Amino acid sequence: MLTHNALLSRVSTPTRQLAAPGPSDAQLLAMLQTAVHVPDHGKRVPFRFLRITGDARTQLADAAQARLLQLEPEAGAAVIEKLRSRFTMPPLTIAVIARLGEDEKIPASERFSSAACVCFQLLLAAQAEGFGAQWLTGWPAYDRPLLEQTLGLTADEQLLGSIAIGTALVAVPERERPDAAALLADWTAHANHRFEHS
């Protein structure tokens, strides 16, 4: 059962600290089944997954590097290596894709939010299975040529992020978190909040 301690222990493991072994096929399917247990107004299932593993990691790194050099011909070796490592170092990356086409009843923002919940749920599921994980975005998550020509997204789809998953090489220390009490306020029905009847 999910406990408060388990939720409080969630941390992101840097991609460079993720190594093999990654999850088995059975573990991955269990994690994805957990990930889809999210609020979904209208039961639209506004998300899908792409698995990037094995040789596909290097192929995607090559494509991302080529696109980077189109955008920034003078990109240095350190920038290129950082970009490549986000795909090549983790044994598994799951791209979470939001489906945001026309819908007469459910706003795109709600479907986007549902898909974003999938990303966070997948982070929790990975940690529950004993793996480290990190949710990555950056320019590759928003570059339409890379998304459509390389990853095969359609015009009405958006990449929510890449979830890098693997065995954590280090224990990640907890970082400072905001004070929830300082973020909480009580709403009261003041007169200036009321609508006047005509």
LUMVOPA-97893 format. One line per 2 residues: number of its first residue (from 0); for each residue x, y, z of C-alpha. Coordinates in pm, 1 decimal, always signed. Last residue first. Layout:
<recs>
NUM = X Y Z  ... $
</recs>
This chain:
<recs>
197 = -2968.4 +4201.3 -1162.8  -2818.6 +3978.5 -894.1 $
195 = -2477.0 +4092.2 -771.7  -2202.7 +3835.9 -771.6 $
193 = -2026.2 +3785.9 -442.8  -1649.5 +3801.4 -390.0 $
191 = -1660.0 +4166.6 -280.5  -1883.7 +4071.4 +12.4 $
189 = -1625.4 +3834.9 +156.7  -1692.5 +3462.8 +137.0 $
187 = -1388.6 +3319.1 +310.6  -1098.8 +3125.3 +163.3 $
185 = -839.1 +2989.1 +402.1  -474.9 +3008.3 +298.7 $
183 = -208.0 +2742.5 +259.7  +129.1 +2799.9 +94.3 $
181 = +312.2 +2876.1 +418.9  +174.1 +2556.5 +571.1 $
179 = +312.8 +2356.9 +278.3  +667.4 +2469.2 +356.2 $
177 = +858.4 +2435.4 +30.3  +1106.6 +2152.2 -10.7 $
175 = +1480.5 +2149.2 +55.0  +1651.4 +1857.6 -113.8 $
173 = +1658.4 +1493.6 -7.5  +1983.2 +1317.3 -82.7 $
171 = +2005.1 +1086.0 -384.4  +2153.4 +747.9 -298.4 $
169 = +2395.8 +674.5 -576.4  +2416.7 +441.9 -877.1 $
167 = +2038.7 +434.5 -921.4  +1922.5 +144.1 -1136.1 $
165 = +1732.4 +268.4 -1436.7  +1453.2 +492.8 -1563.0 $
163 = +1455.0 +813.1 -1769.1  +1105.2 +958.2 -1806.1 $
161 = +1098.6 +1176.8 -2116.6  +860.0 +1468.7 -2114.2 $
159 = +512.1 +1589.1 -2188.9  +566.8 +1547.6 -2562.0 $
157 = +278.7 +1708.8 -2745.0  +32.3 +1568.9 -2995.2 $
155 = -202.1 +1755.2 -3229.2  +51.9 +1786.0 -3512.9 $
153 = +129.2 +1414.3 -3498.7  +427.5 +1271.8 -3314.0 $
151 = +660.5 +1043.7 -3507.8  +963.3 +1055.6 -3279.3 $
149 = +1209.8 +1168.9 -3545.7  +1014.8 +1378.7 -3795.9 $
147 = +737.1 +1491.7 -3562.0  +915.1 +1548.4 -3231.8 $
145 = +1248.6 +1654.5 -3379.2  +1085.5 +1891.5 -3627.6 $
143 = +847.8 +2021.1 -3356.6  +1114.6 +2112.8 -3100.1 $
141 = +930.7 +2134.2 -2768.4  +1047.1 +1831.2 -2569.1 $
139 = +1392.4 +1844.1 -2729.0  +1434.8 +2199.9 -2584.3 $
137 = +1438.3 +2084.5 -2222.1  +1207.8 +1815.6 -2081.3 $
135 = +1326.4 +1543.0 -1844.2  +1147.2 +1350.8 -1568.9 $
133 = +1400.6 +1145.9 -1370.5  +1392.6 +790.0 -1240.3 $
131 = +1561.6 +557.6 -993.5  +1445.7 +201.4 -965.7 $
129 = +1318.1 -13.0 -677.9  +976.4 -104.7 -818.4 $
127 = +810.9 +158.6 -595.3  +1060.1 +412.3 -733.1 $
125 = +949.8 +336.1 -1087.4  +583.3 +357.3 -989.9 $
123 = +632.7 +697.9 -827.2  +807.0 +836.1 -1135.9 $
121 = +533.7 +683.8 -1352.9  +268.2 +860.8 -1145.9 $
119 = +448.3 +1187.7 -1208.7  +447.4 +1138.3 -1583.5 $
117 = +87.9 +1013.6 -1587.8  -22.3 +1326.6 -1400.2 $
115 = +113.0 +1528.8 -1692.8  -117.4 +1332.6 -1924.1 $
113 = -418.6 +1428.7 -1712.5  -308.3 +1791.4 -1708.6 $
111 = -281.7 +1795.6 -2087.7  -631.8 +1649.3 -2113.0 $
109 = -760.4 +1921.7 -1883.2  -581.7 +2194.3 -2080.8 $
107 = -716.9 +2053.5 -2408.6  -1069.5 +2122.0 -2287.8 $
105 = -1307.9 +1823.7 -2263.0  -1647.3 +1853.8 -2429.9 $
103 = -1618.3 +1921.1 -2802.7  -1273.3 +1766.6 -2839.8 $
101 = -1022.8 +1864.6 -3106.3  -680.1 +1706.9 -3076.6 $
99 = -460.3 +1716.5 -2765.4  -307.4 +1370.6 -2730.1 $
97 = -27.1 +1397.1 -2473.5  +289.8 +1191.3 -2521.4 $
95 = +495.4 +1033.6 -2244.2  +837.4 +926.4 -2371.6 $
93 = +966.8 +632.4 -2169.7  +1343.7 +604.7 -2142.1 $
91 = +1523.6 +285.8 -2050.0  +1883.7 +179.3 -1987.8 $
89 = +1966.1 +535.4 -1878.8  +2303.1 +654.1 -2017.6 $
87 = +2231.6 +688.0 -2389.3  +1933.0 +924.9 -2405.2 $
85 = +2023.4 +1194.5 -2150.3  +2388.6 +1127.6 -2235.0 $
83 = +2352.6 +1258.1 -2590.0  +2239.6 +1604.5 -2480.6 $
81 = +2512.7 +1637.3 -2218.1  +2770.2 +1519.9 -2471.4 $
79 = +2658.2 +1777.7 -2725.5  +2670.5 +2061.7 -2474.1 $
77 = +3015.5 +1953.8 -2354.3  +3147.6 +1923.7 -2711.5 $
75 = +3046.2 +2277.1 -2800.0  +2750.5 +2394.3 -3006.1 $
73 = +2874.9 +2617.5 -3290.4  +2617.2 +2498.8 -3543.9 $
71 = +2335.0 +2576.1 -3298.4  +1993.0 +2498.6 -3447.8 $
69 = +2112.4 +2260.0 -3717.1  +2375.3 +2128.2 -3476.9 $
67 = +2102.7 +2055.3 -3222.7  +1902.6 +1865.7 -3485.8 $
65 = +2199.1 +1641.6 -3567.2  +2259.0 +1581.3 -3195.8 $
63 = +1894.4 +1489.5 -3140.2  +1905.1 +1242.9 -3430.3 $
61 = +2227.5 +1081.2 -3306.1  +2091.2 +1059.1 -2949.4 $
59 = +1774.7 +897.1 -3086.0  +1977.9 +635.1 -3270.4 $
57 = +2195.7 +579.4 -2965.1  +1893.4 +510.2 -2744.5 $
55 = +1723.4 +302.0 -3015.0  +2011.6 +54.9 -2988.1 $
53 = +1869.4 -80.5 -2661.0  +1582.2 +121.0 -2513.4 $
51 = +1333.1 +391.5 -2602.0  +972.8 +299.9 -2523.9 $
49 = +707.0 +540.6 -2656.9  +393.4 +596.4 -2450.9 $
47 = +40.6 +729.5 -2505.2  -179.8 +1000.5 -2357.8 $
45 = -526.7 +1155.3 -2371.2  -710.8 +849.2 -2235.6 $
43 = -1043.2 +1025.8 -2309.2  -1227.3 +892.7 -2004.9 $
41 = -1443.9 +1207.6 -1994.7  -1225.0 +1370.0 -1731.8 $
39 = -916.2 +1154.6 -1675.9  -780.2 +1153.5 -1320.9 $
37 = -483.4 +915.4 -1313.2  -438.1 +539.7 -1283.9 $
35 = -245.3 +527.8 -1615.7  +89.0 +528.7 -1435.2 $
33 = +12.9 +212.1 -1239.1  -41.6 +19.1 -1559.0 $
31 = +278.8 +174.5 -1688.4  +470.7 +48.1 -1385.8 $
29 = +325.9 -302.7 -1416.6  +410.7 -302.8 -1787.6 $
27 = +766.3 -197.8 -1705.2  +806.1 -465.7 -1440.7 $
25 = +687.3 -736.4 -1679.8  +917.3 -615.4 -1956.4 $
23 = +1206.5 -611.7 -1710.9  +1307.4 -285.6 -1549.1 $
21 = +1649.9 -137.7 -1608.8  +1974.8 -306.9 -1520.7 $
19 = +2159.2 -101.2 -1608.0  +2255.4 +252.6 -1511.1 $
17 = +2110.3 +578.2 -1382.8  +2341.4 +830.4 -1214.0 $
15 = +2394.4 +1038.7 -1528.2  +2016.0 +1073.6 -1554.9 $
13 = +1998.2 +1242.6 -1216.0  +1777.5 +1049.8 -970.6 $
11 = +1461.2 +1242.8 -885.0  +1336.2 +1204.4 -529.6 $
9 = +1033.8 +1038.9 -371.7  +1082.7 +965.6 -2.2 $
7 = +783.3 +1173.2 +110.3  +551.1 +961.8 -103.3 $
5 = +683.1 +638.2 +46.2  +660.5 +782.2 +396.4 $
3 = +301.3 +890.4 +332.1  +216.0 +532.9 +244.9 $
1 = +111.5 +354.7 -72.9  +0.0 +0.0 +0.0 $
</recs>
